[in-house]
Amino acid sequence: MKNLILGVSAIALLGLASCKKDRNCECTYQDTGNTTIIENKAIKNATLKDAKRICDDYESSGFTKTCTLQ
């Protein structure tokens, strides 16, 4: 019984723990003078899934702006 409780507790702790860390999102686009501009946006303390979502949200439909998670 004690081993069962320890096992369930260990699995629960692993499920609650997620790998959060600082990540970088790099966005590139061209301005009106056809100069390629590169922006680096820091994403602080985020899981990989959340960081991808945030980086995708940086993309703009007004002009071609492509963002990728580094």
PyMOL commands that set and color helices and strands:
alter all, ss='L'
color gray80, all
select helices_A, chain A and resi 2-16+48-58
alter helices_A, ss='H'
color red, helices_A
select strands_A, chain A and resi 21-30+36-46+65-69
alter strands_A, ss='S'
color yellow, strands_A
deselect
rebuild
show_as cartoon
